[in-house]
């Protein structure tokens, strides 16, 4: 059940700071409130939800420190997984499928769906490492990343620059140029981190989230 809620966060269904209704969520998931509270405890350990006494449970708002740490983890895991990938690894097909979904959703103007496909693209990169432990470690990192993306209300501004970058990365991987693909991904992550941190800093200066 915790995985289902984590997926909702990763897919952008919940926004940072949003209050989670126990009744509504337990009904939609078809579980008891006691079971849901256990799910909340698990997600609290992942840094995805926060419990406010006498107020309820809220989707977490990532701090600047956590955003920096997310991107540190991403560079360590994703770039290594890509640079050392087995040339015929089936996760490459998942990368291609995610990119094709991004391109289709971009043409339809559905930028939230572009973001969700982007999450799938990066999860596929991690799967190149053939480590179930890394997959399990990375899933909550992606969910927390989507929360960081929630600071940008303009999904097109956030995702538009990276669709073509993903295309380039998957094309390099398909050509067996994994070192070049990893270098491209590293530049991508540096750029993305700067954008997210800049938006977060602006919210703080304007008295918004994180103030």
N, CA, C and O of each residue as an XYZ file, in Angstrom:
844
protein
N       0.812     -1.206      0.000
C       0.000      0.000      0.000
C       0.856      1.271      0.000
O       0.510      2.273     -0.626
N       1.980      1.202      0.719
C       2.883      2.356      0.725
C       3.377      2.640     -0.681
O       3.555      3.798     -1.061
N       3.601      1.574     -1.460
C       4.060      1.745     -2.837
C       3.011      2.449     -3.682
O       3.363      3.234     -4.562
N       1.719      2.186     -3.436
C       0.658      2.834     -4.202
C       0.637      4.336     -3.936
O       0.492      5.133     -4.863
N       0.782      4.717     -2.675
C       0.798      6.141     -2.335
C       2.057      6.794     -2.899
O       2.017      7.917     -3.401
N       3.183      6.068     -2.809
C       4.435      6.589     -3.371
C       4.297      6.825     -4.873
O       4.796      7.819     -5.398
N       3.617      5.905     -5.561
C       3.389      6.056     -6.996
C       2.541      7.283     -7.293
O       2.787      7.988     -8.271
N       1.538      7.542     -6.449
C       0.693      8.727     -6.643
C       1.518     10.008     -6.531
O       1.286     10.979     -7.252
N       2.487      9.989     -5.611
C       3.370     11.142     -5.463
C       4.275     11.259     -6.681
O       4.443     12.345     -7.237
N       4.861     10.130     -7.095
C       5.763     10.128     -8.251
C       5.049     10.595     -9.519
O       5.653     11.244    -10.373
N       3.762     10.265     -9.639
C       2.981     10.637    -10.814
C       2.399     12.042    -10.727
O       1.675     12.478    -11.621
N       2.725     12.756     -9.628
C       2.292     14.140     -9.513
C       0.864     14.327     -9.047
O       0.305     15.414     -9.196
N       0.256     13.279     -8.481
C      -1.134     13.396     -8.029
C      -1.248     14.181     -6.721
O      -2.282     14.789     -6.444
N      -0.182     14.163     -5.924
C      -0.151     14.912     -4.672
C       0.913     15.991     -4.772
O       1.978     15.768     -5.348
N       0.633     17.146     -4.219
C       1.555     18.269     -4.273
C       2.190     18.519     -2.914
O       1.608     18.157     -1.891
N       3.376     19.132     -2.878
C       4.017     19.419     -1.590
C       3.139     20.309     -0.732
O       2.591     21.308     -1.198
N       3.015     19.925      0.535
C       2.206     20.704      1.464
C       0.738     20.319      1.486
O      -0.010     20.825      2.322
N       0.302     19.442      0.594
C      -1.106     19.061      0.519
C      -1.503     18.191      1.714
O      -0.776     17.269      2.083
N      -2.649     18.484      2.313
C      -3.141     17.666      3.423
C      -3.760     16.393      2.863
O      -4.510     16.436      1.888
N      -3.442     15.254      3.488
C      -3.971     13.966      3.050
C      -5.105     13.549      3.969
O      -4.901     13.360      5.168
N      -6.286     13.408      3.417
C      -7.456     13.005      4.189
C      -7.416     11.505      4.447
O      -7.394     10.713      3.505
N      -7.406     11.111      5.719
C      -7.393      9.688      6.067
C      -8.612      8.981      5.487
O      -8.499      7.899      4.912
N      -9.773      9.598      5.643
C     -11.003      8.950      5.184
C     -10.999      8.765      3.674
O     -11.276      7.673      3.178
N     -10.685      9.831      2.941
C     -10.715      9.752      1.477
C      -9.677      8.770      0.952
O      -9.956      8.000      0.033
N      -8.486      8.793      1.531
C      -7.415      7.947      1.030
C      -7.647      6.478      1.397
O      -7.383      5.587      0.590
N      -8.135      6.230      2.598
C      -8.406      4.846      2.994
C      -9.512      4.249      2.126
O      -9.471      3.066      1.788
N     -10.504      5.075      1.765
C     -11.587      4.592      0.906
C     -11.090      4.325     -0.517
O     -11.445      3.314     -1.122
N     -10.273      5.227     -1.045
C      -9.792      5.062     -2.417
C      -8.852      3.867     -2.546
O      -8.800      3.224     -3.594
N      -8.106      3.569     -1.474
C      -7.182      2.435     -1.490
C      -7.849      1.140     -1.028
O      -7.304      0.051     -1.210
N      -9.029      1.271     -0.430
C      -9.730      0.087      0.049
C      -9.070     -0.561      1.250
O      -9.037     -1.786      1.368
N      -8.536      0.282      2.154
C      -7.875     -0.240      3.353
C      -8.434      0.460      4.588
O      -9.095      1.494      4.487
N      -8.159     -0.120      5.751
C      -8.620      0.474      7.002
C      -7.752      1.678      7.361
O      -6.649      1.850      6.842
N      -8.280      2.505      8.262
C      -7.491      3.661      8.698
C      -6.245      3.215      9.463
O      -5.201      3.862      9.378
N      -6.348      2.117     10.206
C      -5.166      1.614     10.923
C      -4.062      1.210      9.953
O      -2.886      1.491     10.181
N      -4.458      0.542      8.862
C      -3.482      0.160      7.839
C      -2.889      1.411      7.185
O      -1.687      1.477      6.928
N      -3.743      2.399      6.920
C      -3.269      3.637      6.298
C      -2.276      4.349      7.212
O      -1.290      4.913      6.739
N      -2.530      4.324      8.506
C      -1.606      4.985      9.436
C      -0.242      4.309      9.424
O       0.785      4.971      9.574
N      -0.232      2.993      9.244
C       1.043      2.287      9.107
C       1.745      2.692      7.821
O       2.967      2.838      7.793
N       0.966      2.874      6.752
C       1.520      3.361      5.481
C       2.138      4.742      5.680
O       3.236      5.009      5.193
N       1.433      5.617      6.395
C       1.948      6.954      6.666
C       3.264      6.894      7.440
O       4.179      7.676      7.182
N       3.355      5.952      8.400
C       4.606      5.827      9.154
C       5.763      5.438      8.246
O       6.875      5.944      8.397
N       5.503      4.541      7.304
C       6.540      4.120      6.362
C       6.964      5.276      5.462
O       8.152      5.470      5.204
N       5.990      6.035      4.991
C       6.289      7.150      4.094
C       6.970      8.301      4.830
O       7.733      9.063      4.235
N       6.690      8.422      6.129
C       7.380      9.435      6.935
C       8.867      9.121      7.003
O       9.700     10.025      6.938
N       9.205      7.826      7.134
C      10.617      7.418      7.153
C      11.298      7.746      5.828
O      12.491      8.048      5.794
N      10.530      7.686      4.734
C      11.074      8.014      3.412
C      11.163      9.514      3.181
O      11.713      9.958      2.173
N      10.619     10.306      4.120
C      10.638     11.747      3.961
C       9.577     12.275      3.012
O       9.698     13.389      2.503
N       8.530     11.479      2.768
C       7.510     11.860      1.787
C       6.268     12.483      2.423
O       5.552     13.233      1.760
N       6.003     12.188      3.691
C       4.879     12.819      4.383
C       5.341     13.280      5.762
O       6.337     12.795      6.300
N       4.588     14.232      6.317
C       4.881     14.766      7.646
C       3.598     14.758      8.464
O       2.520     15.058      7.949
N       3.720     14.416      9.728
C       2.571     14.455     10.627
C       2.645     15.722     11.466
O       3.634     15.966     12.156
N       1.588     16.524     11.399
C       1.499     17.740     12.201
C       0.495     17.506     13.330
O      -0.684     17.287     13.050
N       0.918     17.546     14.590
C       0.010     17.295     15.712
C      -1.243     18.169     15.638
O      -1.162     19.379     15.424
N      -2.388     17.537     15.819
C      -3.693     18.194     15.820
C      -4.094     18.792     14.476
O      -5.106     19.487     14.378
N      -3.303     18.521     13.447
C      -3.628     19.057     12.115
C      -3.777     17.961     11.070
O      -4.546     18.107     10.120
N      -3.048     16.866     11.241
C      -3.166     15.767     10.299
C      -1.859     15.439      9.605
O      -0.781     15.808     10.070
N      -1.972     14.739      8.483
C      -0.811     14.297      7.717
C      -0.743     15.103      6.421
O      -1.747     15.285      5.733
N       0.451     15.576      6.105
C       0.649     16.419      4.931
C       1.771     15.843      4.060
O       2.707     15.219      4.562
N       1.659     16.061      2.765
C       2.746     15.718      1.860
C       3.937     16.609      2.208
O       3.783     17.814      2.403
N       5.103     16.019      2.284
C       6.293     16.761      2.710
C       6.688     17.830      1.699
O       6.421     17.714      0.503
N       7.329     18.865      2.210
C       7.922     19.911      1.375
C       9.438     19.747      1.480
O      10.009     20.012      2.539
N      10.097     19.318      0.410
C      11.548     19.105      0.482
C      12.296     20.396      0.825
O      11.925     21.482      0.380
N      13.333     20.258      1.607
C      14.190     21.395      1.931
C      15.253     21.563      0.848
O      15.456     20.674      0.022
N      15.920     22.699      0.861
C      17.020     22.912     -0.083
C      18.088     21.839      0.113
O      18.642     21.323     -0.857
N      18.375     21.506      1.376
C      19.390     20.479      1.655
C      18.986     19.138      1.072
O      19.823     18.420      0.524
N      17.696     18.789      1.187
C      17.256     17.494      0.663
C      17.286     17.475     -0.859
O      17.582     16.440     -1.456
N      16.985     18.606     -1.497
C      17.045     18.675     -2.958
C      18.483     18.468     -3.434
O      18.732     17.720     -4.379
N      19.421     19.134     -2.772
C      20.840     18.967     -3.118
C      21.245     17.504     -2.956
O      21.968     16.952     -3.785
N      20.767     16.884     -1.872
C      21.117     15.484     -1.610
C      20.487     14.553     -2.640
O      21.112     13.582     -3.066
N      19.249     14.845     -3.043
C      18.581     14.045     -4.079
C      19.426     14.017     -5.347
O      19.640     12.958     -5.938
N      19.904     15.184     -5.760
C      20.687     15.238     -7.004
C      22.061     14.603     -6.825
O      22.617     14.059     -7.780
N      22.615     14.664     -5.622
C      23.886     13.964     -5.359
C      23.683     12.457     -5.545
O      24.484     11.782     -6.191
N      22.599     11.950     -4.965
C      22.276     10.526     -5.096
C      22.024     10.164     -6.560
O      22.478      9.124     -7.037
N      21.297     11.028     -7.265
C      20.997     10.752     -8.675
C      22.268     10.648     -9.509
O      22.395      9.747    -10.338
N      23.209     11.564     -9.296
C      24.449     11.520    -10.084
C      25.247     10.246     -9.772
O      25.802      9.611    -10.669
N      25.293      9.893     -8.499
C      26.042      8.701     -8.116
C      25.419      7.429     -8.685
O      26.132      6.550     -9.170
N      24.094      7.329     -8.628
C      23.429      6.093     -9.049
C      23.175      6.068    -10.550
O      23.576      5.122    -11.227
N      22.520      7.088    -11.076
C      22.106      7.056    -12.483
C      23.296      7.059    -13.444
O      23.341      6.276    -14.393
N      24.244      7.936    -13.192
C      25.378      8.033    -14.125
C      26.210      6.757    -14.122
O      26.682      6.319    -15.171
N      26.391      6.157    -12.941
C      27.139      4.905    -12.862
C      26.379      3.769    -13.540
O      26.965      2.965    -14.265
N      25.066      3.710    -13.296
C      24.257      2.646    -13.905
C      24.315      2.732    -15.425
O      24.394      1.714    -16.113
N      24.275      3.954    -15.937
C      24.286      4.148    -17.385
C      25.662      3.865    -17.980
O      25.765      3.228    -19.029
N      26.711      4.331    -17.323
C      28.065      4.172    -17.886
C      28.500      2.710    -17.915
O      29.314      2.319    -18.752
N      27.951      1.892    -16.988
C      28.390      0.497    -16.889
C      27.328     -0.487    -17.370
O      27.383     -1.670    -17.032
N      26.376     -0.016    -18.146
C      25.246     -0.857    -18.557
C      25.661     -1.973    -19.512
O      26.577     -1.819    -20.320
N      24.964     -3.094    -19.395
C      25.127     -4.199    -20.337
C      24.454     -3.779    -21.651
O      23.297     -3.360    -21.630
N      25.151     -3.881    -22.794
C      24.629     -3.352    -24.069
C      23.241     -3.851    -24.459
O      22.488     -3.115    -25.097
N      22.888     -5.071    -24.097
C      21.587     -5.624    -24.494
C      20.579     -5.643    -23.337
O      19.605     -6.396    -23.361
N      20.824     -4.822    -22.350
C      19.940     -4.839    -21.184
C      18.512     -4.435    -21.581
O      18.329     -3.454    -22.302
N      17.497     -5.185    -21.117
C      16.109     -4.886    -21.492
C      15.590     -3.537    -20.992
O      14.608     -3.018    -21.523
N      16.241     -2.969    -19.979
C      15.809     -1.662    -19.478
C      15.975     -0.571    -20.531
O      15.327      0.472    -20.449
N      16.841     -0.805    -21.525
C      16.972      0.171    -22.613
C      15.652      0.343    -23.356
O      15.319      1.441    -23.801
N      14.897     -0.759    -23.487
C      13.592     -0.674    -24.142
C      12.635      0.182    -23.324
O      11.825      0.925    -23.879
N      12.731      0.075    -21.998
C      11.897      0.900    -21.130
C      12.256      2.378    -21.282
O      11.382      3.245    -21.265
N      13.554      2.654    -21.432
C      13.984      4.031    -21.658
C      13.385      4.570    -22.943
O      12.874      5.689    -22.973
N      13.446      3.778    -24.007
C      12.892      4.184    -25.291
C      11.374      4.392    -25.200
O      10.841      5.366    -25.731
N      10.684      3.462    -24.518
C       9.228      3.586    -24.371
C       8.861      4.860    -23.612
O       7.899      5.545    -23.961
N       9.631      5.168    -22.575
C       9.361      6.379    -21.794
C       9.571      7.629    -22.637
O       8.786      8.574    -22.555
N      10.623      7.638    -23.443
C      10.888      8.782    -24.323
C       9.779      8.944    -25.353
O       9.329     10.060    -25.610
N       9.335      7.838    -25.946
C       8.250      7.914    -26.930
C       6.969      8.446    -26.283
O       6.218      9.198    -26.903
N       6.731      8.048    -25.035
C       5.568      8.567    -24.304
C       5.720     10.063    -24.074
O       4.756     10.815    -24.225
N       6.916     10.500    -23.712
C       7.165     11.927    -23.527
C       6.885     12.712    -24.810
O       6.239     13.760    -24.783
N       7.375     12.195    -25.915
C       7.192     12.892    -27.191
C       5.711     12.981    -27.553
O       5.240     14.012    -28.035
N       4.980     11.886    -27.315
C       3.544     11.891    -27.624
C       2.788     12.872    -26.724
O       1.944     13.636    -27.192
N       3.102     12.838    -25.437
C       2.422     13.729    -24.495
C       2.788     15.195    -24.751
O       1.960     16.088    -24.568
N       4.023     15.433    -25.172
C       4.417     16.802    -25.518
C       3.593     17.327    -26.682
O       3.149     18.475    -26.673
N       3.393     16.480    -27.683
C       2.607     16.903    -28.851
C       1.152     17.169    -28.474
O       0.466     17.950    -29.134
N       0.682     16.510    -27.397
C      -0.697     16.701    -26.931
C      -0.800     17.839    -25.913
O      -1.895     18.201    -25.482
N       0.345     18.392    -25.537
C       0.355     19.483    -24.561
C       0.110     19.030    -23.133
O      -0.223     19.850    -22.277
N       0.271     17.734    -22.857
C       0.050     17.198    -21.517
C       1.390     17.130    -20.789
O       2.056     16.095    -20.784
N       1.772     18.250    -20.176
C       3.101     18.344    -19.593
C       3.234     17.608    -18.264
O       4.334     17.205    -17.884
N       2.116     17.429    -17.553
C       2.169     16.622    -16.333
C       2.501     15.176    -16.694
O       3.299     14.528    -16.017
N       1.875     14.671    -17.776
C       2.164     13.306    -18.233
C       3.598     13.198    -18.753
O       4.229     12.150    -18.616
N       4.114     14.273    -19.348
C       5.524     14.292    -19.767
C       6.414     14.082    -18.543
O       7.392     13.337    -18.600
N       6.067     14.746    -17.431
C       6.837     14.600    -16.208
C       6.778     13.191    -15.641
O       7.775     12.674    -15.138
N       5.604     12.573    -15.722
C       5.458     11.203    -15.232
C       6.290     10.237    -16.077
O       6.931      9.333    -15.542
N       6.278     10.433    -17.398
C       7.097      9.600    -18.278
C       8.581      9.831    -18.008
O       9.393      8.918    -18.157
N       8.930     11.045    -17.614
C      10.320     11.344    -17.269
C      10.762     10.539    -16.049
O      11.890     10.051    -15.989
N       9.862     10.407    -15.083
C      10.172      9.587    -13.907
C      10.444      8.137    -14.325
O      11.377      7.502    -13.831
N       9.617      7.626    -15.241
C       9.793      6.255    -15.729
C      11.125      6.107    -16.460
O      11.784      5.073    -16.350
N      11.520      7.132    -17.202
C      12.791      7.114    -17.937
C      13.966      6.955    -16.970
O      14.865      6.147    -17.199
N      13.947      7.728    -15.897
C      15.069      7.689    -14.959
C      15.052      6.425    -14.105
O      16.105      5.932    -13.702
N      13.855      5.899    -13.828
C      13.794      4.620    -13.120
C      14.388      3.521    -13.991
O      15.066      2.627    -13.486
N      14.137      3.583    -15.290
C      14.692      2.592    -16.217
C      16.219      2.669    -16.257
O      16.894      1.647    -16.379
N      16.754      3.882    -16.155
C      18.218      4.034    -16.125
C      18.795      3.298    -14.912
O      19.809      2.609    -15.027
N      18.158      3.442    -13.768
C      18.630      2.763    -12.554
C      18.530      1.248    -12.722
O      19.388      0.512    -12.233
N      17.493      0.778    -13.409
C      17.320     -0.662    -13.614
C      18.451     -1.265    -14.446
O      18.648     -2.480    -14.435
N      19.190     -0.430    -15.159
C      20.342     -0.919    -15.913
C      21.399     -1.534    -14.999
O      22.210     -2.348    -15.440
N      21.385     -1.141    -13.720
C      22.393     -1.636    -12.777
C      22.114     -3.065    -12.328
O      22.973     -3.705    -11.722
N      20.908     -3.571    -12.626
C      20.535     -4.943    -12.241
C      20.641     -5.174    -10.738
O      21.125     -6.215    -10.293
N      20.186     -4.200     -9.963
C      20.227     -4.322     -8.506
C      18.853     -4.000     -7.932
O      18.392     -2.861     -8.004
N      18.206     -5.008     -7.365
C      16.888     -4.778     -6.766
C      16.992     -3.830     -5.574
O      16.062     -3.069     -5.306
N      18.108     -3.870     -4.863
C      18.296     -2.953     -3.739
C      18.346     -1.508     -4.219
O      17.755     -0.621     -3.603
N      19.053     -1.278     -5.321
C      19.101      0.076     -5.868
C      17.728      0.523     -6.355
O      17.347      1.679     -6.169
N      16.989     -0.382     -6.972
C      15.642     -0.043     -7.433
C      14.767      0.389     -6.260
O      14.041      1.379     -6.345
N      14.845     -0.371     -5.158
C      14.042     -0.052     -3.979
C      14.496      1.241     -3.329
O      13.675      2.001     -2.815
N      15.805      1.499     -3.350
C      16.342      2.733     -2.797
C      15.904      3.941     -3.622
O      15.598      5.003     -3.080
N      15.879      3.759     -4.942
C      15.652      4.892     -5.829
C      14.189      5.292     -5.934
O      13.896      6.452     -6.225
N      13.257      4.364     -5.704
C      11.830      4.671     -5.850
C      11.404      5.841     -4.960
O      10.770      6.768     -5.464
N      11.723      5.843     -3.654
C      11.351      7.008     -2.847
C      12.122      8.273     -3.211
O      11.623      9.380     -3.011
N      13.322      8.120     -3.739
C      14.084      9.288     -4.198
C      13.345      9.967     -5.351
O      13.250     11.193     -5.405
N      12.823      9.152     -6.273
C      12.051      9.704     -7.386
C      10.784     10.400     -6.897
O      10.412     11.460     -7.403
N      10.124      9.793     -5.908
C       8.909     10.396     -5.373
C       9.220     11.745     -4.726
O       8.475     12.709     -4.902
N      10.319     11.808     -3.979
C      10.716     13.066     -3.351
C      11.112     14.091     -4.409
O      10.872     15.288     -4.250
N      11.715     13.610     -5.482
C      12.073     14.503     -6.584
C      10.817     15.121     -7.199
O      10.795     16.311     -7.513
N       9.770     14.306     -7.369
C       8.534     14.832     -7.949
C       7.937     15.920     -7.049
O       7.327     16.871     -7.537
N       8.118     15.772     -5.735
C       7.667     16.814     -4.821
C       8.465     18.104     -5.037
O       7.912     19.203     -5.002
N       9.767     17.949     -5.261
C      10.584     19.128     -5.547
C      10.101     19.799     -6.828
O      10.077     21.026     -6.923
N       9.716     18.986     -7.817
C       9.186     19.529     -9.059
C       7.867     20.256     -8.833
O       7.483     21.124     -9.616
N       7.171     19.891     -7.743
C       5.875     20.511     -7.459
C       5.969     21.998     -7.187
O       4.957     22.697     -7.225
N       7.169     22.495     -6.912
C       7.331     23.930     -6.700
C       7.127     24.718     -7.985
O       6.770     25.896     -7.953
N       7.356     24.060     -9.113
C       7.167     24.733    -10.389
C       5.745     24.465    -10.872
O       5.430     23.361    -11.315
N       4.911     25.458    -10.786
C       3.529     25.286    -11.219
C       3.437     25.168    -12.734
O       2.455     24.650    -13.266
N       4.468     25.653    -13.429
C       4.487     25.608    -14.889
C       5.222     24.342    -15.330
O       6.446     24.338    -15.460
N       4.458     23.266    -15.560
C       5.069     21.978    -15.898
C       5.799     22.032    -17.232
O       6.801     21.340    -17.415
N       5.313     22.844    -18.168
C       5.983     22.958    -19.464
C       7.375     23.556    -19.291
O       8.340     23.065    -19.876
N       7.481     24.610    -18.495
C       8.774     25.248    -18.251
C       9.759     24.255    -17.636
O      10.949     24.254    -17.952
N       9.231     23.409    -16.749
C      10.095     22.446    -16.064
C      10.572     21.335    -16.980
O      11.754     20.994    -16.971
N       9.673     20.765    -17.771
C       9.987     19.536    -18.499
C      10.411     19.726    -19.960
O      11.091     18.870    -20.526
N      10.011     20.839    -20.565
C      10.280     21.015    -22.001
C      11.753     20.871    -22.376
O      12.053     20.219    -23.377
N      12.700     21.459    -21.605
C      14.105     21.384    -22.031
C      14.688     19.971    -22.010
O      15.688     19.698    -22.673
N      14.053     19.066    -21.240
C      14.680     17.778    -20.995
C      14.167     16.653    -21.876
O      14.728     15.558    -21.878
N      13.108     16.914    -22.622
C      12.601     15.867    -23.511
C      13.660     15.522    -24.556
O      13.984     14.350    -24.749
N      14.197     16.538    -25.227
C      15.215     16.288    -26.251
C      16.501     15.739    -25.638
O      17.209     14.955    -26.270
N      16.800     16.151    -24.412
C      17.982     15.597    -23.736
C      17.801     14.098    -23.509
O      18.735     13.318    -23.698
N      16.585     13.699    -23.099
C      16.310     12.272    -22.915
C      16.434     11.516    -24.231
O      16.945     10.396    -24.268
N      15.961     12.138    -25.314
C      16.084     11.522    -26.641
C      17.559     11.277    -26.959
O      17.930     10.199    -27.425
N      18.390     12.278    -26.707
C      19.820     12.153    -27.001
C      20.465     11.061    -26.155
O      21.276     10.280    -26.652
N      20.096     11.009    -24.866
C      20.674     10.002    -23.974
C      20.305      8.599    -24.428
O      21.164      7.718    -24.472
N      19.028      8.379    -24.769
C      18.608      7.032    -25.165
C      19.221      6.651    -26.515
O      19.537      5.482    -26.737
N      19.390      7.606    -27.405
C      20.025      7.311    -28.688
C      21.484      6.912    -28.493
O      21.964      5.991    -29.155
N      22.189      7.584    -27.605
C      23.579      7.221    -27.313
C      23.645      5.827    -26.693
O      24.526      5.033    -27.025
N      22.703      5.535    -25.788
C      22.682      4.210    -25.155
C      22.394      3.127    -26.181
O      23.015      2.065    -26.158
N      21.458      3.391    -27.079
C      21.119      2.405    -28.107
C      22.281      2.164    -29.066
O      22.402      1.092    -29.659
N      23.138      3.183    -29.209
C      24.324      3.045    -30.056
C      25.492      2.408    -29.308
O      26.572      2.224    -29.870
N      25.270      2.074    -28.037
C      26.326      1.464    -27.239
C      27.338      2.457    -26.698
O      28.383      2.057    -26.186
N      27.042      3.751    -26.803
C      27.962      4.784    -26.335
C      27.583      5.182    -24.902
O      27.130      6.299    -24.653
N      27.777      4.258    -23.984
C      27.293      4.459    -22.623
C      28.077      5.528    -21.862
O      27.492      6.256    -21.059
N      29.372      5.639    -22.092
C      30.165      6.668    -21.414
C      29.696      8.059    -21.835
O      29.575      8.964    -21.008
N      29.431      8.217    -23.149
C      28.928      9.507    -23.643
C      27.533      9.791    -23.096
O      27.214     10.929    -22.752
N      26.709      8.757    -23.019
C      25.358      8.917    -22.484
C      25.408      9.350    -21.024
O      24.634     10.207    -20.596
N      26.322      8.754    -20.263
C      26.462      9.101    -18.848
C      26.947     10.537    -18.679
O      26.494     11.245    -17.779
N      27.865     10.968    -19.537
C      28.352     12.351    -19.480
C      27.226     13.332    -19.802
O      27.106     14.383    -19.171
N      26.407     12.981    -20.786
C      25.255     13.810    -21.141
C      24.265     13.878    -19.978
O      23.715     14.938    -19.681
N      24.047     12.750    -19.334
C      23.138     12.693    -18.195
C      23.656     13.538    -17.037
O      22.875     14.210    -16.362
N      24.955     13.509    -16.803
C      25.524     14.311    -15.724
C      25.269     15.800    -15.957
O      24.890     16.519    -15.033
N      25.477     16.262    -17.196
C      25.197     17.668    -17.521
C      23.719     17.982    -17.337
O      23.359     19.046    -16.831
N      22.884     17.069    -17.741
C      21.432     17.186    -17.587
C      21.080     17.404    -16.114
O      20.318     18.311    -15.778
N      21.642     16.561    -15.239
C      21.309     16.620    -13.820
C      21.812     17.909    -13.174
O      21.139     18.474    -12.311
N      22.981     18.374    -13.582
C      23.510     19.638    -13.064
C      22.565     20.780    -13.442
O      22.257     21.635    -12.611
N      22.107     20.792    -14.689
C      21.199     21.838    -15.169
C      19.865     21.776    -14.432
O      19.343     22.801    -13.993
N      19.320     20.577    -14.301
C      18.038     20.399    -13.637
C      18.099     20.838    -12.172
O      17.178     21.483    -11.671
N      19.177     20.488    -11.503
C      19.337     20.869    -10.096
C      19.331     22.388     -9.942
O      18.703     22.922     -9.029
N      20.026     23.073    -10.829
C      20.089     24.537    -10.752
C      18.699     25.153    -10.913
O      18.350     26.101    -10.210
N      17.911     24.614    -11.839
C      16.572     25.145    -12.079
C      15.685     24.957    -10.854
O      15.021     25.895    -10.413
N      15.676     23.746    -10.307
C      14.825     23.452     -9.154
C      15.236     24.289     -7.943
O      14.375     24.822     -7.243
N      16.535     24.412     -7.689
C      17.003     25.208     -6.553
C      16.685     26.687     -6.731
O      16.358     27.375     -5.763
N      16.780     27.177     -7.962
C      16.464     28.584     -8.222
C      14.992     28.873     -7.950
O      14.651     29.901     -7.366
N      14.133     27.970     -8.373
C      12.695     28.152     -8.133
C      12.401     28.089     -6.638
O      11.612     28.882     -6.124
N      13.030     27.153     -5.947
C      12.809     27.029     -4.513
C      13.263     28.303     -3.795
O      12.561     28.807     -2.919
N      14.430     28.820     -4.165
C      14.946     30.037     -3.538
C      14.016     31.213     -3.781
O      13.855     32.072     -2.914
N      13.398     31.253     -4.967
C      12.472     32.339     -5.270
C      11.233     32.251     -4.380
O      10.728     33.268     -3.905
N      10.753     31.035     -4.160
C       9.591     30.863     -3.266
C       9.918     31.343     -1.855
O       9.090     31.974     -1.198
N      11.131     31.039     -1.397
C      11.531     31.470     -0.065
C      11.579     32.998      0.013
O      11.090     33.590      0.975
N      12.168     33.633     -1.004
C      12.296     35.084     -1.001
C      10.932     35.766     -1.096
O      10.761     36.894     -0.633
N       9.957     35.069     -1.705
C       8.609     35.630     -1.839
C       7.713     35.253     -0.672
O       6.532     35.597     -0.650
N       8.285     34.536      0.313
C       7.503     34.142      1.470
C       6.630     32.934      1.233
O       5.645     32.725      1.940
N       6.987     32.135      0.238
C       6.193     30.950     -0.082
C       6.687     29.742      0.665
O       7.092     29.849      1.822
N       6.662     28.566      0.008
C       7.102     27.325      0.650
C       8.496     27.478      1.208
O       9.361     28.124      0.618
N       8.689     26.875      2.342
C      10.018     26.832      2.940
C      10.361     28.066      3.726
O      11.439     28.139      4.315
N       9.434     29.086      3.754
C       9.742     30.311      4.487
C       9.576     30.112      5.981
O       9.794     31.043      6.756
